[in-house]
Amino acid sequence: MKKYRCVVCGYVYDPAVGDDLSGIPPGTAFEDLPDDWTCPMCGASKSEFEPVD
C-alpha cells in the first residue's frame, strides 16, 4: 500500500500504521479513508495529499 504526504504540513499517512488519533486502524489504504478524513497534524483535506514515491 502506498504512503501519502500532506502538501500543507508534510505529514505522511502510512497505511501500515493507520491514524490512531482518528480511529483509523492499521492496514487501511489511503483510498479507503472516509471522504471527510483530515490530516491529523494540520486539518488539511484528503485532496491536499499526494502519493509518496
mmJSON file of the N, C-alpha and C atoms, coordinates in Angstrom:
{"data_MODEL":{"atom_site":{
"group_PDB":["ATOM","ATOM","ATOM","ATOM","ATOM","ATOM","ATOM","ATOM","ATOM","ATOM","ATOM","ATOM","ATOM","ATOM","ATOM","ATOM","ATOM","ATOM","ATOM","ATOM","ATOM","ATOM","ATOM","ATOM","ATOM","ATOM","ATOM","ATOM","ATOM","ATOM","ATOM","ATOM","ATOM","ATOM","ATOM","ATOM","ATOM","ATOM","ATOM","ATOM","ATOM","ATOM","ATOM","ATOM","ATOM","ATOM","ATOM","ATOM","ATOM","ATOM","ATOM","ATOM","ATOM","ATOM","ATOM","ATOM","ATOM","ATOM","ATOM","ATOM","ATOM","ATOM","ATOM","ATOM","ATOM","ATOM","ATOM","ATOM","ATOM","ATOM","ATOM","ATOM","ATOM","ATOM","ATOM","ATOM","ATOM","ATOM","ATOM","ATOM","ATOM","ATOM","ATOM","ATOM","ATOM","ATOM","ATOM","ATOM","ATOM","ATOM","ATOM","ATOM","ATOM","ATOM","ATOM","ATOM","ATOM","ATOM","ATOM","ATOM","ATOM","ATOM","ATOM","ATOM","ATOM","ATOM","ATOM","ATOM","ATOM","ATOM","ATOM","ATOM","ATOM","ATOM","ATOM","ATOM","ATOM","ATOM","ATOM","ATOM","ATOM","ATOM","ATOM","ATOM","ATOM","ATOM","ATOM","ATOM","ATOM","ATOM","ATOM","ATOM","ATOM","ATOM","ATOM","ATOM","ATOM","ATOM","ATOM","ATOM","ATOM","ATOM","ATOM","ATOM","ATOM","ATOM","ATOM","ATOM","ATOM","ATOM","ATOM","ATOM","ATOM","ATOM","ATOM","ATOM","ATOM","ATOM","ATOM"],
"id":[1,2,3,4,5,6,7,8,9,10,11,12,13,14,15,16,17,18,19,20,21,22,23,24,25,26,27,28,29,30,31,32,33,34,35,36,37,38,39,40,41,42,43,44,45,46,47,48,49,50,51,52,53,54,55,56,57,58,59,60,61,62,63,64,65,66,67,68,69,70,71,72,73,74,75,76,77,78,79,80,81,82,83,84,85,86,87,88,89,90,91,92,93,94,95,96,97,98,99,100,101,102,103,104,105,106,107,108,109,110,111,112,113,114,115,116,117,118,119,120,121,122,123,124,125,126,127,128,129,130,131,132,133,134,135,136,137,138,139,140,141,142,143,144,145,146,147,148,149,150,151,152,153,154,155,156,157,158,159],
"type_symbol":["N","C","C","N","C","C","N","C","C","N","C","C","N","C","C","N","C","C","N","C","C","N","C","C","N","C","C","N","C","C","N","C","C","N","C","C","N","C","C","N","C","C","N","C","C","N","C","C","N","C","C","N","C","C","N","C","C","N","C","C","N","C","C","N","C","C","N","C","C","N","C","C","N","C","C","N","C","C","N","C","C","N","C","C","N","C","C","N","C","C","N","C","C","N","C","C","N","C","C","N","C","C","N","C","C","N","C","C","N","C","C","N","C","C","N","C","C","N","C","C","N","C","C","N","C","C","N","C","C","N","C","C","N","C","C","N","C","C","N","C","C","N","C","C","N","C","C","N","C","C","N","C","C","N","C","C","N","C","C"],
"label_atom_id":["N","CA","C","N","CA","C","N","CA","C","N","CA","C","N","CA","C","N","CA","C","N","CA","C","N","CA","C","N","CA","C","N","CA","C","N","CA","C","N","CA","C","N","CA","C","N","CA","C","N","CA","C","N","CA","C","N","CA","C","N","CA","C","N","CA","C","N","CA","C","N","CA","C","N","CA","C","N","CA","C","N","CA","C","N","CA","C","N","CA","C","N","CA","C","N","CA","C","N","CA","C","N","CA","C","N","CA","C","N","CA","C","N","CA","C","N","CA","C","N","CA","C","N","CA","C","N","CA","C","N","CA","C","N","CA","C","N","CA","C","N","CA","C","N","CA","C","N","CA","C","N","CA","C","N","CA","C","N","CA","C","N","CA","C","N","CA","C","N","CA","C","N","CA","C","N","CA","C","N","CA","C","N","CA","C"],
"label_alt_id":[null,null,null,null,null,null,null,null,null,null,null,null,null,null,null,null,null,null,null,null,null,null,null,null,null,null,null,null,null,null,null,null,null,null,null,null,null,null,null,null,null,null,null,null,null,null,null,null,null,null,null,null,null,null,null,null,null,null,null,null,null,null,null,null,null,null,null,null,null,null,null,null,null,null,null,null,null,null,null,null,null,null,null,null,null,null,null,null,null,null,null,null,null,null,null,null,null,null,null,null,null,null,null,null,null,null,null,null,null,null,null,null,null,null,null,null,null,null,null,null,null,null,null,null,null,null,null,null,null,null,null,null,null,null,null,null,null,null,null,null,null,null,null,null,null,null,null,null,null,null,null,null,null,null,null,null,null,null,null],
"label_comp_id":["MET","MET","MET","LYS","LYS","LYS","LYS","LYS","LYS","TYR","TYR","TYR","ARG","ARG","ARG","CYS","CYS","CYS","VAL","VAL","VAL","VAL","VAL","VAL","CYS","CYS","CYS","GLY","GLY","GLY","TYR","TYR","TYR","VAL","VAL","VAL","TYR","TYR","TYR","ASP","ASP","ASP","PRO","PRO","PRO","ALA","ALA","ALA","VAL","VAL","VAL","GLY","GLY","GLY","ASP","ASP","ASP","ASP","ASP","ASP","LEU","LEU","LEU","SER","SER","SER","GLY","GLY","GLY","ILE","ILE","ILE","PRO","PRO","PRO","PRO","PRO","PRO","GLY","GLY","GLY","THR","THR","THR","ALA","ALA","ALA","PHE","PHE","PHE","GLU","GLU","GLU","ASP","ASP","ASP","LEU","LEU","LEU","PRO","PRO","PRO","ASP","ASP","ASP","ASP","ASP","ASP","TRP","TRP","TRP","THR","THR","THR","CYS","CYS","CYS","PRO","PRO","PRO","MET","MET","MET","CYS","CYS","CYS","GLY","GLY","GLY","ALA","ALA","ALA","SER","SER","SER","LYS","LYS","LYS","SER","SER","SER","GLU","GLU","GLU","PHE","PHE","PHE","GLU","GLU","GLU","PRO","PRO","PRO","VAL","VAL","VAL","ASP","ASP","ASP"],
"label_asym_id":["A","A","A","A","A","A","A","A","A","A","A","A","A","A","A","A","A","A","A","A","A","A","A","A","A","A","A","A","A","A","A","A","A","A","A","A","A","A","A","A","A","A","A","A","A","A","A","A","A","A","A","A","A","A","A","A","A","A","A","A","A","A","A","A","A","A","A","A","A","A","A","A","A","A","A","A","A","A","A","A","A","A","A","A","A","A","A","A","A","A","A","A","A","A","A","A","A","A","A","A","A","A","A","A","A","A","A","A","A","A","A","A","A","A","A","A","A","A","A","A","A","A","A","A","A","A","A","A","A","A","A","A","A","A","A","A","A","A","A","A","A","A","A","A","A","A","A","A","A","A","A","A","A","A","A","A","A","A","A"],
"label_entity_id":["1","1","1","1","1","1","1","1","1","1","1","1","1","1","1","1","1","1","1","1","1","1","1","1","1","1","1","1","1","1","1","1","1","1","1","1","1","1","1","1","1","1","1","1","1","1","1","1","1","1","1","1","1","1","1","1","1","1","1","1","1","1","1","1","1","1","1","1","1","1","1","1","1","1","1","1","1","1","1","1","1","1","1","1","1","1","1","1","1","1","1","1","1","1","1","1","1","1","1","1","1","1","1","1","1","1","1","1","1","1","1","1","1","1","1","1","1","1","1","1","1","1","1","1","1","1","1","1","1","1","1","1","1","1","1","1","1","1","1","1","1","1","1","1","1","1","1","1","1","1","1","1","1","1","1","1","1","1","1"],
"label_seq_id":[1,1,1,2,2,2,3,3,3,4,4,4,5,5,5,6,6,6,7,7,7,8,8,8,9,9,9,10,10,10,11,11,11,12,12,12,13,13,13,14,14,14,15,15,15,16,16,16,17,17,17,18,18,18,19,19,19,20,20,20,21,21,21,22,22,22,23,23,23,24,24,24,25,25,25,26,26,26,27,27,27,28,28,28,29,29,29,30,30,30,31,31,31,32,32,32,33,33,33,34,34,34,35,35,35,36,36,36,37,37,37,38,38,38,39,39,39,40,40,40,41,41,41,42,42,42,43,43,43,44,44,44,45,45,45,46,46,46,47,47,47,48,48,48,49,49,49,50,50,50,51,51,51,52,52,52,53,53,53],
"pdbx_PDB_ins_code":[null,null,null,null,null,null,null,null,null,null,null,null,null,null,null,null,null,null,null,null,null,null,null,null,null,null,null,null,null,null,null,null,null,null,null,null,null,null,null,null,null,null,null,null,null,null,null,null,null,null,null,null,null,null,null,null,null,null,null,null,null,null,null,null,null,null,null,null,null,null,null,null,null,null,null,null,null,null,null,null,null,null,null,null,null,null,null,null,null,null,null,null,null,null,null,null,null,null,null,null,null,null,null,null,null,null,null,null,null,null,null,null,null,null,null,null,null,null,null,null,null,null,null,null,null,null,null,null,null,null,null,null,null,null,null,null,null,null,null,null,null,null,null,null,null,null,null,null,null,null,null,null,null,null,null,null,null,null,null],
"Cartn_x":[0.847,0.0,0.89,0.462,1.241,1.027,2.101,2.04,1.663,1.028,0.64,1.119,1.584,2.11,1.203,0.97,0.207,1.092,0.604,1.399,1.415,0.541,0.481,1.538,1.6,2.493,3.561,3.441,4.449,4.148,3.018,2.632,2.5,3.01,2.909,1.939,0.88,-0.055,0.529,0.782,1.321,0.225,-0.279,-1.375,-1.009,0.265,0.688,0.493,0.46,0.31,-1.122,-1.791,-3.128,-3.049,-4.133,-4.195,-4.925,-4.153,-4.716,-5.555,-5.148,-5.876,-7.284,-7.47,-8.778,-9.504,-8.911,-9.544,-9.436,-8.441,-8.23,-7.245,-7.68,-6.803,-5.685,-4.576,-3.509,-4.074,-3.503,-3.959,-5.006,-5.373,-6.376,-5.693,-5.996,-5.423,-5.927,-5.104,-5.494,-6.818,-6.992,-8.216,-9.456,-9.256,-10.367,-10.678,-9.904,-10.194,-11.514,-12.273,-13.534,-13.272,-14.231,-14.083,-13.862,-14.363,-14.215,-12.987,-12.142,-10.908,-10.017,-9.341,-8.43,-7.076,-6.072,-4.721,-4.749,-4.217,-4.249,-3.322,-2.417,-1.486,-1.987,-2.561,-2.931,-4.387,-5.112,-6.521,-6.8,-5.771,-5.973,-6.84,-7.573,-8.446,-7.64,-8.304,-7.648,-7.116,-7.764,-7.336,-5.978,-5.518,-4.234,-3.085,-3.328,-2.308,-1.844,-0.562,-0.009,0.724,0.782,1.491,2.98,3.565,4.994,5.658,6.677,7.369,8.28],
"Cartn_y":[-1.188,0.0,1.248,2.227,3.447,4.442,5.142,6.213,7.51,8.409,9.719,10.814,11.931,13.056,14.266,14.931,16.177,17.279,17.951,19.01,20.284,20.365,21.548,21.471,20.335,20.257,19.168,18.256,17.221,15.911,15.845,14.598,13.486,12.298,11.155,10.137,9.841,8.791,7.465,6.581,5.252,4.24,3.556,2.599,1.47,1.14,0.077,0.487,1.803,2.338,2.798,3.335,3.897,5.271,5.707,7.017,6.822,6.541,6.256,7.412,8.644,9.812,9.901,9.396,9.437,8.096,7.121,5.808,4.976,5.261,4.511,3.377,2.129,1.011,0.777,0.18,-0.203,-1.085,-0.955,-1.742,-1.043,0.197,0.951,1.745,1.407,2.124,3.566,4.475,5.875,6.032,5.267,5.342,4.929,4.147,3.665,4.561,5.628,6.567,7.27,7.628,8.354,9.66,10.088,11.316,12.541,12.491,13.645,13.541,12.538,12.403,13.606,14.095,15.223,14.879,15.606,15.419,15.602,14.634,14.753,15.841,16.337,17.364,18.783,18.998,20.374,20.537,19.422,19.516,19.635,19.477,19.555,18.386,18.6,17.558,16.516,15.398,14.326,14.837,15.831,16.349,17.05,17.349,18.021,17.023,15.743,14.713,14.251,13.872,13.336,12.033,11.119,9.848,10.094,9.273,9.323,8.245,8.608,7.635,6.74],
"Cartn_z":[0.0,0.0,0.0,-0.748,-0.957,0.195,0.551,1.546,0.835,1.583,1.04,1.979,1.39,2.163,2.032,3.155,3.172,2.595,1.545,0.919,1.767,2.748,3.606,4.716,5.43,6.589,6.504,5.531,5.382,6.096,6.816,7.488,6.453,6.784,5.88,6.476,5.704,6.106,5.639,6.597,6.311,6.59,5.557,5.754,6.722,6.822,7.731,9.194,9.434,10.792,11.059,10.033,10.208,10.843,11.457,12.123,13.438,14.473,15.789,16.314,16.021,16.516,15.951,14.736,14.087,14.125,14.815,14.911,13.65,12.815,11.578,11.885,11.75,12.11,11.096,11.547,10.618,9.514,8.318,7.18,6.331,6.697,5.938,4.83,3.581,2.441,2.425,1.891,1.805,1.078,0.003,-0.795,0.003,1.06,1.875,3.064,3.246,4.335,4.033,5.067,4.826,4.066,3.267,2.486,3.363,4.598,5.488,6.397,6.162,6.939,6.664,7.692,7.54,8.148,7.738,8.264,9.783,10.536,11.991,12.533,11.7,12.156,11.874,10.67,10.312,9.892,9.722,9.365,7.878,7.033,5.583,5.11,4.024,3.486,2.708,2.391,1.623,0.288,-0.29,-1.592,-1.519,-0.308,-0.117,0.066,-0.231,-0.095,-1.462,-1.543,-2.775,-2.462,-3.44,-3.206,-2.975,-2.126,-1.881,-2.716,-3.473,-4.327,-3.526],
"occupancy":[1.0,1.0,1.0,1.0,1.0,1.0,1.0,1.0,1.0,1.0,1.0,1.0,1.0,1.0,1.0,1.0,1.0,1.0,1.0,1.0,1.0,1.0,1.0,1.0,1.0,1.0,1.0,1.0,1.0,1.0,1.0,1.0,1.0,1.0,1.0,1.0,1.0,1.0,1.0,1.0,1.0,1.0,1.0,1.0,1.0,1.0,1.0,1.0,1.0,1.0,1.0,1.0,1.0,1.0,1.0,1.0,1.0,1.0,1.0,1.0,1.0,1.0,1.0,1.0,1.0,1.0,1.0,1.0,1.0,1.0,1.0,1.0,1.0,1.0,1.0,1.0,1.0,1.0,1.0,1.0,1.0,1.0,1.0,1.0,1.0,1.0,1.0,1.0,1.0,1.0,1.0,1.0,1.0,1.0,1.0,1.0,1.0,1.0,1.0,1.0,1.0,1.0,1.0,1.0,1.0,1.0,1.0,1.0,1.0,1.0,1.0,1.0,1.0,1.0,1.0,1.0,1.0,1.0,1.0,1.0,1.0,1.0,1.0,1.0,1.0,1.0,1.0,1.0,1.0,1.0,1.0,1.0,1.0,1.0,1.0,1.0,1.0,1.0,1.0,1.0,1.0,1.0,1.0,1.0,1.0,1.0,1.0,1.0,1.0,1.0,1.0,1.0,1.0,1.0,1.0,1.0,1.0,1.0,1.0],
"B_iso_or_equiv":[0.0,0.0,0.0,0.0,0.0,0.0,0.0,0.0,0.0,0.0,0.0,0.0,0.0,0.0,0.0,0.0,0.0,0.0,0.0,0.0,0.0,0.0,0.0,0.0,0.0,0.0,0.0,0.0,0.0,0.0,0.0,0.0,0.0,0.0,0.0,0.0,0.0,0.0,0.0,0.0,0.0,0.0,0.0,0.0,0.0,0.0,0.0,0.0,0.0,0.0,0.0,0.0,0.0,0.0,0.0,0.0,0.0,0.0,0.0,0.0,0.0,0.0,0.0,0.0,0.0,0.0,0.0,0.0,0.0,0.0,0.0,0.0,0.0,0.0,0.0,0.0,0.0,0.0,0.0,0.0,0.0,0.0,0.0,0.0,0.0,0.0,0.0,0.0,0.0,0.0,0.0,0.0,0.0,0.0,0.0,0.0,0.0,0.0,0.0,0.0,0.0,0.0,0.0,0.0,0.0,0.0,0.0,0.0,0.0,0.0,0.0,0.0,0.0,0.0,0.0,0.0,0.0,0.0,0.0,0.0,0.0,0.0,0.0,0.0,0.0,0.0,0.0,0.0,0.0,0.0,0.0,0.0,0.0,0.0,0.0,0.0,0.0,0.0,0.0,0.0,0.0,0.0,0.0,0.0,0.0,0.0,0.0,0.0,0.0,0.0,0.0,0.0,0.0,0.0,0.0,0.0,0.0,0.0,0.0],
"pdbx_formal_charge":[null,null,null,null,null,null,null,null,null,null,null,null,null,null,null,null,null,null,null,null,null,null,null,null,null,null,null,null,null,null,null,null,null,null,null,null,null,null,null,null,null,null,null,null,null,null,null,null,null,null,null,null,null,null,null,null,null,null,null,null,null,null,null,null,null,null,null,null,null,null,null,null,null,null,null,null,null,null,null,null,null,null,null,null,null,null,null,null,null,null,null,null,null,null,null,null,null,null,null,null,null,null,null,null,null,null,null,null,null,null,null,null,null,null,null,null,null,null,null,null,null,null,null,null,null,null,null,null,null,null,null,null,null,null,null,null,null,null,null,null,null,null,null,null,null,null,null,null,null,null,null,null,null,null,null,null,null,null,null],
"auth_seq_id":[1,1,1,2,2,2,3,3,3,4,4,4,5,5,5,6,6,6,7,7,7,8,8,8,9,9,9,10,10,10,11,11,11,12,12,12,13,13,13,14,14,14,15,15,15,16,16,16,17,17,17,18,18,18,19,19,19,20,20,20,21,21,21,22,22,22,23,23,23,24,24,24,25,25,25,26,26,26,27,27,27,28,28,28,29,29,29,30,30,30,31,31,31,32,32,32,33,33,33,34,34,34,35,35,35,36,36,36,37,37,37,38,38,38,39,39,39,40,40,40,41,41,41,42,42,42,43,43,43,44,44,44,45,45,45,46,46,46,47,47,47,48,48,48,49,49,49,50,50,50,51,51,51,52,52,52,53,53,53],
"auth_comp_id":["MET","MET","MET","LYS","LYS","LYS","LYS","LYS","LYS","TYR","TYR","TYR","ARG","ARG","ARG","CYS","CYS","CYS","VAL","VAL","VAL","VAL","VAL","VAL","CYS","CYS","CYS","GLY","GLY","GLY","TYR","TYR","TYR","VAL","VAL","VAL","TYR","TYR","TYR","ASP","ASP","ASP","PRO","PRO","PRO","ALA","ALA","ALA","VAL","VAL","VAL","GLY","GLY","GLY","ASP","ASP","ASP","ASP","ASP","ASP","LEU","LEU","LEU","SER","SER","SER","GLY","GLY","GLY","ILE","ILE","ILE","PRO","PRO","PRO","PRO","PRO","PRO","GLY","GLY","GLY","THR","THR","THR","ALA","ALA","ALA","PHE","PHE","PHE","GLU","GLU","GLU","ASP","ASP","ASP","LEU","LEU","LEU","PRO","PRO","PRO","ASP","ASP","ASP","ASP","ASP","ASP","TRP","TRP","TRP","THR","THR","THR","CYS","CYS","CYS","PRO","PRO","PRO","MET","MET","MET","CYS","CYS","CYS","GLY","GLY","GLY","ALA","ALA","ALA","SER","SER","SER","LYS","LYS","LYS","SER","SER","SER","GLU","GLU","GLU","PHE","PHE","PHE","GLU","GLU","GLU","PRO","PRO","PRO","VAL","VAL","VAL","ASP","ASP","ASP"],
"auth_asym_id":["A","A","A","A","A","A","A","A","A","A","A","A","A","A","A","A","A","A","A","A","A","A","A","A","A","A","A","A","A","A","A","A","A","A","A","A","A","A","A","A","A","A","A","A","A","A","A","A","A","A","A","A","A","A","A","A","A","A","A","A","A","A","A","A","A","A","A","A","A","A","A","A","A","A","A","A","A","A","A","A","A","A","A","A","A","A","A","A","A","A","A","A","A","A","A","A","A","A","A","A","A","A","A","A","A","A","A","A","A","A","A","A","A","A","A","A","A","A","A","A","A","A","A","A","A","A","A","A","A","A","A","A","A","A","A","A","A","A","A","A","A","A","A","A","A","A","A","A","A","A","A","A","A","A","A","A","A","A","A"],
"auth_atom_id":["N","CA","C","N","CA","C","N","CA","C","N","CA","C","N","CA","C","N","CA","C","N","CA","C","N","CA","C","N","CA","C","N","CA","C","N","CA","C","N","CA","C","N","CA","C","N","CA","C","N","CA","C","N","CA","C","N","CA","C","N","CA","C","N","CA","C","N","CA","C","N","CA","C","N","CA","C","N","CA","C","N","CA","C","N","CA","C","N","CA","C","N","CA","C","N","CA","C","N","CA","C","N","CA","C","N","CA","C","N","CA","C","N","CA","C","N","CA","C","N","CA","C","N","CA","C","N","CA","C","N","CA","C","N","CA","C","N","CA","C","N","CA","C","N","CA","C","N","CA","C","N","CA","C","N","CA","C","N","CA","C","N","CA","C","N","CA","C","N","CA","C","N","CA","C","N","CA","C","N","CA","C","N","CA","C"],
"pdbx_PDB_model_num":[1,1,1,1,1,1,1,1,1,1,1,1,1,1,1,1,1,1,1,1,1,1,1,1,1,1,1,1,1,1,1,1,1,1,1,1,1,1,1,1,1,1,1,1,1,1,1,1,1,1,1,1,1,1,1,1,1,1,1,1,1,1,1,1,1,1,1,1,1,1,1,1,1,1,1,1,1,1,1,1,1,1,1,1,1,1,1,1,1,1,1,1,1,1,1,1,1,1,1,1,1,1,1,1,1,1,1,1,1,1,1,1,1,1,1,1,1,1,1,1,1,1,1,1,1,1,1,1,1,1,1,1,1,1,1,1,1,1,1,1,1,1,1,1,1,1,1,1,1,1,1,1,1,1,1,1,1,1,1]
}}}
